[in-house]
Amino acid sequence: MRPYAAADIGTWDLTADVVVAGYGVAGAAAVVEAARAGAEVLVLERAGGWGGAAAMAGGFIYLGGGIALQRACGFDDSPEATAAFLMAAMGPGADAAKI
């Protein structure tokens, strides 16, 4: 199946056991697990490809910045250290405003 513009869809007749809206990190994981369980899966994605917000962040999912979970696990972090890490990890094209 190929991507279609919403304006080009006149009727809808597809069915599936599981419909996943969005093919980012969470959507991809949902697709894999549903398919592994034997479900017929339909993925709906507004972009031309997979990736979602994680792709816009260079593929990083970083749960840092001194959040409660980190502290409970004994990790010392801060928003400043998180920003410095992400700027370095994203390379010379990093967008400081987004980070």
Salt bridges, closest charged atoms under 4 A:
GLU33 OE2 - ARG36 NH2 3.42
